[in-house]
Amino acid sequence: MTLEQRSGTAWSQLPTSSAWFDTLETLHLWTQVVGKIRMVQSPWMNHSWSVPLYVSPTGMRTSLVPYDTEAFELAFDFATQRLELSTTIGRSHSIALEPKSVAQFYGEVMEAMASVGMPVQINVMPNVIPDAIPFPDDTKHAAYEPAHARALWRALLDTHRVFTRFRAGYLGKASPVHFFWGSFDLAVSRFSGRIAPPHPGGLPNFPDDVAREAYSHELTSCGFWPGNRSSQQAIFYAYAYPTPEGYSASRVEPDDAFWLDGLGEFALPYEVVASAPDPQAMLLSFVESAHAAAADLAGWDRAHLECASPHGPDWWHSRP
């Protein structure tokens, strides 16, 4: 697809077939294999920031991962349908992204790491998935449709553009725009700077101490989740931790946004945004209004934490 074909305000539409969710389930588990490699090889960063993947020009990648005195990167390329392993010692390996079981994918990735002289070991139990099957034993999930993987990537690209702009309007501590392979969502968070009450934990196959560290400080967060087989509507979401009293009754734009009581968050269907005359403006209004409502109710010092436009040196604002 050319740049001219993507011009204007058009956003990617997501499939809704059963085969779409088959691919999502398999790809979710594949990203966990790759993400866990980054996690075990990287120093721990606050709020699990050493864990996620990042949206790339062709898919998703780990970024540079240390290995002794060298480093490597793993990257899903949904244009060529390959998982590319690149190293600082000049060795590389490529794995085809095609219909194959999680067990086969796991074995191929482990063999690839060993083949470049960088063997690794990971916890083989998937995270945040009920009734999970260890990677080496999972022959159940094996469906993969390349067009569906590309559709997910295009949705992530569109969302990443808006979330990056949202991130730029904050002077306080804020996360990167990153993809959490456990929950399988793209997210960005803003922090007030104040300590939060301990998180209760209780997530499936997810250590409570990790949850408590991730939510150690007061925050608002927004994200994109593509849905799953049991809850098939792809959504954008926004929430606060801890949830301020009265937040669920707040006015959040646009009118299509609604409160999910069971999850304690606002949601906006992806299809509403993708079909809007100006999807970017609609999504930005959703995340900004949801953050503002929570920050006001919680008494954040918004005047010193937020900016009307991205800050920078004078030359940046006067650039052509």
Backbone hydrogen bonds, N-H to C=O, Kabsch-Sander energy under -0.5 kcal/mol:
donor,donor_aa,acceptor,acceptor_aa,energy
6,R,2,T,-1.1
7,S,4,E,-1.0
10,A,7,S,-0.6
11,W,274,A,-0.7
21,F,17,S,-1.2
22,D,18,S,-1.7
23,T,19,A,-2.2
24,L,20,W,-2.3
25,E,21,F,-2.2
26,T,22,D,-1.8
27,L,23,T,-3.1
28,H,24,L,-2.6
29,L,25,E,-1.5
30,W,26,T,-2.3
31,T,27,L,-2.7
32,Q,28,H,-1.3
33,V,29,L,-1.8
34,V,30,W,-2.0
35,G,31,T,-3.1
36,K,32,Q,-2.5
37,I,33,V,-1.2
38,R,34,V,-1.8
39,M,35,G,-2.4
40,V,36,K,-2.5
41,Q,37,I,-1.4
42,S,38,R,-0.9
42,S,39,M,-0.7
48,S,45,M,-1.1
49,W,46,N,-1.3
50,S,45,M,-0.5
51,V,48,S,-1.8
53,L,179,F,-2.8
54,Y,61,R,-2.7
56,S,59,G,-2.5
60,M,76,F,-1.3
61,R,54,Y,-2.4
62,T,74,L,-2.2
65,V,72,F,-3.3
67,Y,70,E,-3.0
70,E,67,Y,-2.8
72,F,65,V,-2.3
73,E,86,S,-2.4
75,A,84,E,-2.1
76,F,60,M,-3.4
77,D,75,A,-0.6
77,D,82,R,-3.0
78,F,58,T,-2.9
78,F,76,F,-0.7
81,Q,77,D,-1.1
82,R,77,D,-1.7
83,L,95,I,-3.1
84,E,75,A,-2.9
84,E,82,R,-0.6
85,L,83,L,-0.5
85,L,93,H,-3.1
86,S,73,E,-2.5
86,S,84,E,-0.6
87,T,91,R,-1.2
88,T,71,A,-2.4
90,G,87,T,-1.0
93,H,85,L,-2.0
95,I,83,L,-2.3
97,L,81,Q,-2.6
98,E,96,A,-0.8
102,V,138,D,-0.5
102,V,141,H,-1.3
103,A,138,D,-2.4
105,F,101,S,-2.5
106,Y,102,V,-3.1
107,G,103,A,-2.2
108,E,104,Q,-2.5
109,V,105,F,-2.5
110,M,106,Y,-2.5
111,E,107,G,-2.3
112,A,108,E,-2.2
113,M,109,V,-2.4
114,A,110,M,-1.9
115,S,111,E,-2.2
116,V,112,A,-1.1
117,G,114,A,-1.7
118,M,113,M,-2.6
124,V,122,I,-0.5
128,V,204,P,-1.4
128,V,205,N,-0.6
132,A,129,I,-0.9
135,F,124,V,-2.7
137,D,134,P,-1.6
138,D,134,P,-0.8
138,D,135,F,-1.2
139,T,137,D,-1.3
142,A,140,K,-0.8
148,H,145,E,-1.0
149,A,145,E,-1.7
150,R,146,P,-2.3
151,A,147,A,-1.8
152,L,148,H,-2.1
153,W,149,A,-2.2
154,R,150,R,-2.5
155,A,151,A,-1.9
156,L,152,L,-2.3
157,L,153,W,-2.4
158,D,154,R,-2.3
159,T,155,A,-2.3
160,H,156,L,-3.0
161,R,157,L,-1.8
162,V,158,D,-1.2
163,F,159,T,-2.8
164,T,160,H,-2.4
165,R,161,R,-1.4
166,F,162,V,-2.3
167,R,163,F,-2.8
168,A,164,T,-1.7
169,G,165,R,-0.6
169,G,166,F,-1.1
170,Y,167,R,-1.2
171,L,305,L,-3.3
172,G,305,L,-1.4
175,S,189,S,-2.3
178,H,176,P,-0.8
178,H,187,A,-2.2
179,F,53,L,-3.2
180,F,178,H,-0.6
180,F,185,D,-2.6
181,W,179,F,-0.7
184,F,180,F,-1.5
185,D,180,F,-1.4
186,L,224,F,-2.0
187,A,178,H,-2.8
188,V,222,C,-2.0
190,R,220,T,-2.8
191,F,173,K,-2.3
192,S,218,E,-1.6
193,G,218,E,-0.6
196,A,216,S,-2.5
206,F,203,L,-1.2
210,V,207,P,-0.5
211,A,207,P,-1.7
212,R,208,D,-2.5
213,E,209,D,-1.9
214,A,210,V,-2.4
215,Y,211,A,-1.7
216,S,213,E,-1.4
218,E,194,R,-2.9
219,L,241,Y,-2.6
220,T,190,R,-2.2
221,S,239,Y,-2.6
222,C,188,V,-2.2
223,G,237,Y,-2.1
224,F,186,L,-2.3
225,W,235,I,-2.9
228,N,231,S,-2.1
234,A,232,Q,-0.7
235,I,225,W,-2.3
236,F,268,L,-2.7
237,Y,223,G,-2.5
238,A,266,F,-1.9
239,Y,221,S,-2.5
241,Y,219,L,-2.5
247,Y,244,P,-2.0
249,A,246,G,-1.0
250,S,247,Y,-2.0
252,V,250,S,-0.8
257,A,254,P,-1.8
258,F,267,A,-2.4
260,L,265,E,-3.4
261,D,259,W,-0.8
263,L,260,L,-0.5
264,G,260,L,-1.9
265,E,260,L,-1.4
266,F,238,A,-2.9
267,A,258,F,-2.9
268,L,236,F,-2.4
270,Y,234,A,-2.7
272,V,269,P,-0.5
273,V,269,P,-1.4
274,A,270,Y,-2.9
275,S,271,E,-1.5
276,A,273,V,-1.4
282,M,278,D,-2.1
283,L,279,P,-2.6
284,L,280,Q,-2.4
285,S,281,A,-2.1
286,F,282,M,-1.7
287,V,283,L,-2.3
288,E,284,L,-2.3
289,S,285,S,-2.1
290,A,286,F,-2.2
291,H,287,V,-2.0
292,A,288,E,-2.6
293,A,289,S,-2.2
294,A,290,A,-1.8
295,A,291,H,-3.0
296,D,292,A,-2.5
297,L,293,A,-2.0
298,A,294,A,-2.1
299,G,295,A,-0.6
299,G,296,D,-0.9
300,W,295,A,-2.7
302,R,300,W,-1.8
304,H,301,D,-1.2
305,L,301,D,-0.9
306,E,302,R,-2.1
307,C,169,G,-2.0
316,W,313,P,-1.0
317,H,313,P,-1.2
318,S,314,D,-1.3
319,R,316,W,-0.9
